[in-house]
Amino acid sequence: MQKEKFAVKKSLRENLDVIKAELGFGITFDLVIRELKIAHKEAVLIFLDGFINDQAIIYSMKSLQEVPRLGVTISALERLIQAQIPYFEISTVDSLEAAMDQLLSGTLLLLIDGIASVTVLDVRQYITRSSEEPDLERVTRGSRDGFVETALFNVNLIRRRIRDPALRFEALQVGRRSKTDVLIGYIEDIADPSLVNEVKARIGAIDRDAIPMGGKNLEEYILGTVFNPLPVTRYTERPDVATAHLFEGHVVILVDTTPFALIVPVTAWHFTQHAEEYFQNPPVGTYLRWVRTLGIFGSLVLIPLWYSLAMSPNLPGWLGLIGPKEPGRLALWLQFLLLEIGLDLIRMALIHTPDALATSLGLVGATLLGELAVSVGLFTGEAILYTAIVAICSFATPSIEFSFAIRLFRYLLFFGAVVGGWWGLGLSLLVIILVFGLTKSFGIPYLWPLVPFDGPALMRIVFRYPIPQITRRPRLTNPRDAEAAAGRKK
């Protein structure tokens, strides 16, 4: 019954009645139905105001109204499309439901009395901002373009860098009501086919009304991250970063209305690398990578380790400088906890503060947490110093998602040290290592190529190799699939 209701009929009025009832014509203000005559036949153009390129539609209407009288047949309609409509992207559908789906994405519908099909013209004109360098992934050299909220434009930015006929972008729709466009990009002869099929299967299995937060909602559906704070996909707003990962066999997911790409699968080491390393000489890039990795590790263990040493009763003489000289009015563990929460509050406040006031807020926060807190004796200078060092290390982490995960693990280490001393610190560190070791991204171990060990791939992580010397492409393959492939070869 539902299929018959949405079948395109030859009667224009019957088709219009269905469309008007389904889309609420007369209630919703932006639905426009423009009646005209084509070849002495009644016809209508249906579109949503604001999505249409005005000049293109005016020229199309003028050409359509000049069409001479034709027989009402499918062949006549085909000649009409080929000869009279001055636009490239044209298709026909035989279902009103499919036509309305196209209409709601911004296309133009043409219905002609006596013809049981709907012509779809893609004359969309989205409002979009210009491509700019993303704030979170700035480089001193390199391109200054970045992804925008329109998925098609993001595809163009990648295709400009990969002129390979094997580059594929498959389109899916997610959300029963939102019908959000999701594009899956990969290079056919490089990416693992089982990985591509798994990505498509997980996205196709989503059965919800919408994904209002775009790519972030999609990640939670296809990757199932609930209690584990570690990110298992890499976000990037840089087309060159997405391009580099495509050449390594990754899959890139673009979601319409989302100005970033999701890259799968990933390992922990992807979050320690930055595009800046590849815009510097290899020795400089290697140095930057080592310093950044050291900073990430320091942001995790520095405060818990310093606290454990400061609370130890018998320190060796060469560690005598560790520990506050003046204890302060608050317990040392409470000082670190308040400072951590205070920094997070300032960070959140800066996000919601207008740019004109952001500098003032930063100065006030630094003064309150710094000079005044020390002068009244609430905090010790050492607590503020080490918290500031950890904050700098956190800001040096390329991925903000990975930085937040490290922050939560730092809380675990810190409270383990507060409650259990060295034993508590060791047990908490063991839990963190187990979480890293057991985490997978589409079947890929999070610590690969360290665990399981892959020497050549690990050397590429430790050192920033000169590009001409990179002759081996890292194949990210699920270990179970690799074992099955090895068995087939035998």
C-alpha positions in Angstrom: 0.0 0.0 0.0 2.8 2.4 0.9 4.6 1.6 -2.3 1.5 2.3 -4.4 1.0 5.6 -2.6 4.4 6.9 -3.6 4.5 5.5 -7.1 4.7 8.3 -9.7 1.4 8.6 -11.6 0.7 10.2 -15.0 -1.7 12.6 -13.3 0.3 15.7 -12.2 -2.4 16.7 -9.7 -2.4 13.3 -8.0 1.4 13.5 -7.7 1.2 17.1 -6.3 -1.5 16.1 -3.8 0.9 13.4 -2.3 3.9 15.8 -2.2 1.9 18.6 -0.6 0.4 16.4 2.0 3.8 14.8 2.9 5.8 18.0 3.0 3.2 20.2 4.6 2.7 22.7 1.8 1.0 25.8 3.1 2.4 25.3 6.5 6.1 25.2 5.9 7.1 28.5 4.4 10.2 27.6 2.4 8.6 24.9 0.1 8.0 26.5 -3.3 5.9 25.1 -6.1 6.1 27.0 -9.3 3.6 26.1 -12.0 4.4 26.5 -15.7 3.7 25.1 -19.1 6.1 22.9 -21.1 5.1 21.9 -24.6 1.5 22.9 -23.8 1.5 20.5 -20.9 1.0 21.4 -17.2 4.2 21.2 -15.3 5.6 22.2 -11.9 9.0 23.0 -10.4 9.3 22.1 -6.7 12.2 23.3 -4.6 13.2 24.6 -1.1 13.9 28.3 -1.0 17.5 29.1 -0.3 19.0 25.9 -1.7 18.7 26.8 -5.4 21.0 28.7 -7.6 18.7 31.5 -8.8 20.5 32.1 -12.1 20.6 28.5 -13.1 16.9 28.0 -12.4 15.9 31.2 -14.3 17.8 30.0 -17.3 16.3 26.5 -17.0 12.7 27.8 -16.8 13.3 30.0 -19.8 14.5 27.1 -21.9 11.7 24.8 -20.7 9.0 27.3 -21.7 10.4 27.6 -25.2 10.1 23.8 -25.8 7.8 23.0 -28.8 4.9 20.7 -28.5 5.9 17.0 -28.1 4.1 13.7 -27.6 3.7 12.7 -24.0 6.0 9.7 -24.0 9.1 8.7 -22.1 11.2 9.1 -25.3 9.9 12.7 -25.6 10.9 13.4 -22.0 14.4 12.0 -22.7 14.8 14.3 -25.7 13.6 17.2 -23.5 16.2 16.5 -20.9 19.0 16.0 -23.4 18.2 19.0 -25.6 16.4 21.6 -23.5 17.6 21.6 -19.9 20.9 23.5 -19.7 22.4 21.7 -16.7 24.8 18.8 -16.2 23.5 16.8 -13.2 20.1 15.4 -14.2 18.4 12.2 -13.3 14.9 10.6 -13.2 13.1 8.7 -10.5 9.9 6.7 -10.5 9.1 7.0 -6.8 7.7 10.1 -5.1 9.4 9.0 -1.9 12.8 9.0 -3.6 12.0 12.3 -5.3 11.1 13.9 -1.9 14.4 12.6 -0.4 16.2 14.4 -3.2 14.2 17.5 -2.7 15.0 17.7 1.0 18.7 17.5 0.2 18.3 20.7 -1.9 17.7 19.5 -5.5 14.9 20.7 -7.9 12.0 18.5 -9.0 10.3 18.8 -12.4 7.0 17.1 -12.9 5.1 17.1 -16.2 1.5 16.0 -16.6 1.1 12.7 -18.4 4.6 11.5 -17.7 5.0 8.9 -14.8 8.5 9.9 -13.7 10.1 12.9 -11.9 13.1 14.7 -13.2 15.7 15.7 -10.6 18.0 18.7 -11.3 20.9 19.3 -9.0 21.1 23.1 -9.0 22.0 23.3 -5.3 23.9 26.2 -3.9 24.9 25.7 -0.3 26.0 28.5 1.9 29.5 27.7 3.0 32.5 29.4 4.5 35.9 29.6 2.7 38.5 26.9 3.2 40.9 28.0 6.0 43.7 26.5 7.9 42.3 24.6 10.9 43.2 26.1 14.3 44.0 22.8 15.9 46.5 21.7 13.2 48.5 24.7 12.3 51.9 24.4 10.6 54.7 26.8 10.0 54.9 25.7 6.3 52.5 23.9 4.1 49.0 24.4 2.7 46.5 26.7 4.5 43.3 25.0 3.3 41.1 22.9 5.5 37.9 21.0 5.4 34.5 22.8 5.5 31.0 21.8 6.4 30.1 20.7 2.8 31.1 17.1 2.2 31.3 17.5 -1.6 33.8 20.3 -1.3 35.9 18.2 1.1 36.0 15.4 -1.6 37.2 18.0 -4.1 40.1 19.0 -1.7 41.2 15.4 -1.5 40.8 14.7 -5.2 42.9 17.7 -6.0 45.8 15.8 -4.3 45.0 12.3 -5.5 44.4 12.1 -9.3 44.2 8.3 -9.1 41.3 6.5 -10.9 41.4 3.9 -8.1 40.3 6.6 -5.5 36.7 5.7 -4.5 34.1 7.7 -2.5 31.0 5.7 -1.8 27.9 7.5 -0.6 25.6 6.3 2.2 22.8 8.0 4.1 22.4 7.7 7.9 19.3 8.6 9.9 15.7 7.7 9.1 14.8 11.4 9.4 18.0 13.4 8.8 19.3 11.2 5.9 22.7 12.6 6.5 25.2 12.0 3.6 28.2 9.9 4.7 31.1 9.4 2.2 33.5 6.6 2.6 36.9 7.2 0.8 39.6 4.8 0.1 42.1 3.8 -2.7 40.8 0.5 -4.1 44.0 -1.3 -4.8 45.7 -0.1 -1.5 43.0 -0.4 1.2 42.2 -3.8 2.7 38.8 -4.9 1.1 37.7 -6.5 4.4 38.3 -3.2 6.2 36.2 -1.2 3.6 33.4 -3.8 3.9 33.5 -3.6 7.7 33.3 0.2 7.7 30.3 0.1 5.2 28.6 -2.6 7.2 28.8 -0.7 10.5 27.6 2.5 9.0 24.8 0.7 7.2 23.6 -0.9 10.4 22.9 2.5 12.1 19.1 2.7 12.6 18.4 6.0 14.3 16.5 9.2 13.5 19.6 11.3 13.0 23.2 12.0 13.8 22.8 15.7 14.8 26.5 16.0 15.9 27.7 14.7 12.6 31.0 12.8 12.7 31.2 12.6 16.4 27.9 10.8 16.6 28.9 8.5 13.8 32.1 7.5 15.7 30.1 6.4 18.7 27.8 4.3 16.6 30.5 2.5 14.5 33.3 2.2 17.1 31.2 1.6 20.3 33.4 3.7 22.6 31.5 3.7 25.9 33.8 3.4 28.9 37.2 3.5 27.2 38.4 7.2 26.9 41.0 6.4 24.2 40.1 7.7 20.8 40.0 4.9 18.2 39.6 7.2 15.2 41.7 10.1 14.2 40.1 13.4 13.4 41.7 15.8 11.0 40.7 19.0 9.3 43.6 19.0 6.9 43.2 17.5 3.4 46.9 16.7 3.1 46.8 14.6 6.3 43.7 12.7 5.0 45.5 12.2 1.7 48.6 10.7 3.4 46.5 8.2 5.3 44.7 7.2 2.2 48.0 6.3 0.6 48.8 4.1 3.7 45.6 2.1 3.3 43.3 3.8 5.7 39.7 4.6 5.2 38.6 8.2 5.4 35.0 9.0 6.4 33.4 12.4 5.5 30.1 13.4 7.0 28.1 16.3 5.5 27.9 19.4 7.8 31.0 18.2 9.6 34.3 20.1 8.9 36.6 17.2 9.6 37.4 13.7 8.4 37.5 10.5 10.5 40.4 8.2 9.7 40.2 4.4 10.6 41.9 2.3 11.7 44.4 4.1 14.0 47.0 3.2 16.7 48.2 5.2 19.7 51.2 6.4 17.6 49.0 8.3 15.2 48.1 10.7 18.0 51.8 11.5 18.7 52.5 12.7 15.1 51.8 16.0 13.5 52.0 17.4 10.0 54.6 19.9 11.1 57.2 17.0 11.2 56.8 16.5 7.5 57.3 20.2 6.7 60.7 20.1 8.4 63.9 18.3 7.5 64.0 14.6 8.7 66.4 15.3 11.6 64.3 18.2 12.8 61.1 16.2 12.3 62.5 13.3 14.3 63.5 15.7 17.1 60.0 17.3 17.2 58.4 13.9 17.4 60.6 12.8 20.3 60.0 16.0 22.2 56.3 15.7 21.6 56.1 12.1 22.7 58.2 12.9 25.8 55.7 15.7 26.6 52.7 13.4 26.2 54.4 10.9 28.5 55.3 13.6 31.0 51.7 14.9 31.0 50.6 11.4 32.1 53.1 10.6 34.9 54.8 13.8 36.0 52.4 14.9 38.8 51.7 11.4 40.2 55.4 10.6 40.2 56.4 13.9 41.8 53.7 13.5 44.4 54.8 9.9 45.3 58.4 11.1 45.6 57.4 14.1 47.7 55.4 11.9 50.1 58.1 9.3 50.5 59.7 9.5 54.0 63.3 8.5 53.0 64.5 10.1 49.8 68.1 9.7 48.6 70.2 12.8 48.9 70.3 13.6 45.2 66.4 13.8 45.3 66.4 16.1 48.3 65.1 19.0 46.2 61.8 17.2 45.5 59.0 18.2 47.8 57.5 21.6 48.9 59.6 23.7 51.3 56.4 25.3 52.7 53.5 22.9 52.9 50.7 25.4 52.4 47.3 25.5 54.1 45.8 22.7 52.0 46.9 19.1 51.7 49.3 18.6 48.8 46.9 16.2 47.0 44.0 18.6 47.3 46.2 21.4 45.9 46.9 19.4 42.7 43.2 18.4 42.4 42.0 22.0 42.7 44.6 23.2 40.2 43.6 20.5 37.7 39.9 21.4 38.0 40.7 25.1 37.9 42.7 24.7 34.6 39.8 22.8 33.1 37.3 25.5 34.2 39.5 28.2 32.6 39.8 26.2 29.4 36.0 25.8 29.2 35.4 29.4 30.1 37.8 30.5 27.3 35.7 28.5 24.8 32.6 30.3 25.8 34.2 33.8 26.1 34.2 36.3 23.2 37.6 36.9 21.7 37.7 40.5 23.0 37.5 39.2 26.6 39.5 36.0 26.3 42.9 37.6 27.0 41.5 39.3 30.1 40.0 36.0 31.3 43.4 34.3 30.8 45.2 37.0 32.8 42.7 36.9 35.6 42.9 33.1 35.8 46.7 33.1 35.8 46.8 35.7 38.5 44.2 34.0 40.7 45.8 30.6 40.4 49.3 31.9 40.6 50.4 34.9 42.6 47.4 35.4 44.8 47.0 31.7 45.7 50.7 31.5 46.7 50.7 34.7 48.6 47.8 33.7 50.8 49.3 30.3 51.4 46.7 28.1 49.8 49.0 26.6 47.2 52.7 25.9 47.1 54.9 27.2 44.3 55.9 23.7 43.4 52.3 22.5 42.9 51.6 25.4 40.5 54.9 24.9 38.7 54.3 21.2 38.0 50.7 21.8 37.1 51.8 24.4 34.6 54.4 22.1 33.0 51.8 19.3 32.7 49.4 21.8 31.1 52.0 22.8 28.5 52.6 19.2 27.7 48.9 18.6 27.3 48.7 21.5 24.8 51.6 20.0 22.9 49.5 16.8 22.2 48.4 17.0 18.6 45.0 15.3 19.2 42.7 17.0 21.7 40.8 13.7 22.1 44.0 11.9 23.0 44.9 14.7 25.4 41.6 14.4 27.3 42.1 10.6 27.5 45.6 11.2 29.0 44.1 13.6 31.5 41.7 11.0 32.8 44.4 8.4 33.1 46.5 11.0 35.0 43.6 11.3 37.5 43.7 7.5 37.8 47.5 7.5 38.5 47.2 10.4 40.9 44.5 9.0 43.0 46.3 5.6 43.0 49.4 7.3 44.4 47.3 9.3 47.0 45.5 6.2 48.2 48.1 3.4 47.8 51.4 5.2 47.6 53.9 3.4 45.3 51.8 0.2 45.2 48.8 2.2 44.2 50.8 4.1 41.5 52.1 0.8 40.1 48.7 -0.9 40.1 47.1 2.2 38.3 49.9 2.2 35.7 49.3 -1.5 35.1 45.6 -0.9 34.5 46.5 1.9 32.0 48.9 -0.4 30.2 46.2 -3.1 30.0 43.7 -0.6 28.6 46.1 0.4 25.9 47.0 -3.2 25.2 43.4 -4.4 24.9 42.1 -1.5 22.8 41.6 -2.1 19.1 40.5 0.0 16.2 38.7 -2.1 13.6 40.6 -5.1 14.8 44.0 -3.4 14.8 45.9 -3.5 18.1 46.3 0.0 19.6 50.0 -0.5 20.3 50.9 -1.9 16.9 53.7 -2.1 15.8 55.1 -2.3 19.3 52.6 -5.0 20.3 52.6 -7.2 18.2 56.1 -6.3 17.2 56.9 -5.1 13.7 60.4 -3.8 13.6 60.4 -1.9 10.2 57.1 -0.3 11.0 58.2 0.6 14.5 61.4 2.4 13.1 59.1 4.5 10.9 57.4 5.7 14.1 60.6 6.3 16.1 62.2 8.2 13.2 60.8 10.6 10.7 62.2 8.9 7.5 63.1 10.9 4.4 60.2 10.6 2.0 62.3 9.1 -0.9 63.5 6.3 1.4 60.0 5.2 2.3 59.5 2.2 0.0 57.3 0.0 2.2 53.6 0.8 2.7 52.4 -0.1 6.2 49.6 -2.6 5.7 47.0 -2.2 8.5 45.4 -5.6 8.5 43.4 -7.3 11.2 45.7 -10.1 12.6 42.9 -12.7 12.2 42.5 -11.7 8.5 46.3 -11.9 8.1 46.4 -15.4 9.6 43.5 -16.5 7.3 45.4 -15.2 4.3 48.6 -17.0 5.3 46.6 -20.2 5.6 45.1 -19.8 2.1 48.6 -19.3 0.7 49.8 -22.5 2.3 
